[in-house]
């Protein structure tokens, strides 16, 4: 097996290792209502502890089921994943439109 080029991280949803560039970094932040939330960090520069996730709703759902966000981000309070789910939905919609228009 050939090692992936560059840094390798583990997806907190499916627990598979992948190149850092293939994963989406998430951090604990505040949602629109001021409650603790899991926020996407596509640039990978937000301060604080981060975790990595494949940018798919399947890995997001697995991470929620396993309660992986609070463990990985070391936040004991209830985290909402609404900002992350919204980010994945909008990025998936854009990707689908670009893919179908190029066919």
TAMOQUI-V14607 format. One record per residue. N is the residue number from 0. PHI is phi in whole degrees, -180 to 180 (none if undefined). PSI is psi as a letter, one per 20 degrees, with the letter a starting at -180 (none if undefined). D_LAST is the distance of its C-alpha to the last C-alpha in Angstrom with 2 decimals. Layout:
BEGIN
((N;PHI;PSI;D_LAST) (N;PHI;PSI;D_LAST))
END
This chain:
BEGIN
((0;none;p;33.19) (1;-87;p;32.01) (2;-66;q;32.48) (3;-69;q;29.55) (4;-71;p;29.71) (5;82;a;31.42) (6;-65;q;32.86) (7;-117;p;32.20) (8;-129;r;32.46) (9;-108;p;32.64) (10;-70;p;30.49) (11;-77;i;33.06) (12;-87;f;31.03) (13;-94;i;30.34) (14;67;j;32.86) (15;-94;q;30.64) (16;-83;q;30.96) (17;-153;r;28.04) (18;-62;q;27.74) (19;-55;h;28.67) (20;-67;h;25.48) (21;-87;i;23.44) (22;-106;q;25.70) (23;-101;p;26.39) (24;-83;p;30.03) (25;-126;q;31.88) (26;-135;r;35.37) (27;-82;p;38.01) (28;-148;b;38.35) (29;-112;p;39.25) (30;-78;a;37.11) (31;-63;h;37.29) (32;-92;j;40.50) (33;86;i;42.10) (34;-79;q;41.91) (35;-60;p;40.86) (36;-144;q;37.11) (37;-88;o;34.52) (38;-111;p;32.58) (39;-71;q;29.42) (40;-133;m;30.07) (41;-61;h;26.75) (42;-78;h;28.71) (43;73;k;31.25) (44;-121;j;34.23) (45;-66;q;35.82) (46;-73;q;39.44) (47;102;r;40.70) (48;-72;p;39.90) (49;-124;r;36.26) (50;-137;r;34.39) (51;-121;q;30.96) (52;-148;p;28.35) (53;-63;p;24.88) (54;-78;l;22.69) (55;-129;q;22.13) (56;-69;h;24.04) (57;-64;g;25.32) (58;-68;h;27.16) (59;-62;g;28.35) (60;-63;h;29.82) (61;-64;g;31.47) (62;-65;h;33.00) (63;-66;g;34.36) (64;-60;h;35.84) (65;-85;i;37.48) (66;57;l;38.74) (67;-78;h;37.41) (68;-66;g;36.94) (69;-64;h;40.65) (70;-71;g;41.65) (71;-71;h;39.27) (72;-92;i;39.86) (73;56;l;43.55) (74;-120;p;43.72) (75;-84;h;46.08) (76;-72;r;45.41) (77;-66;p;42.75) (78;-95;q;39.39) (79;-98;q;36.74) (80;-106;j;33.07) (81;-56;g;31.88) (82;-62;h;30.75) (83;-69;g;28.79) (84;-62;g;27.19) (85;-63;g;26.26) (86;-62;g;24.73) (87;-66;h;22.63) (88;-65;g;21.53) (89;-72;h;20.50) (90;-71;h;18.74) (91;-68;g;16.83) (92;-61;g;15.86) (93;-64;g;14.68) (94;-63;g;12.69) (95;-63;g;11.01) (96;-65;g;10.27) (97;-66;h;8.95) (98;-66;g;6.70) (99;-71;h;5.41) (100;-75;h;5.54) (101;-86;i;3.82) (102;-77;none;0.00))
END
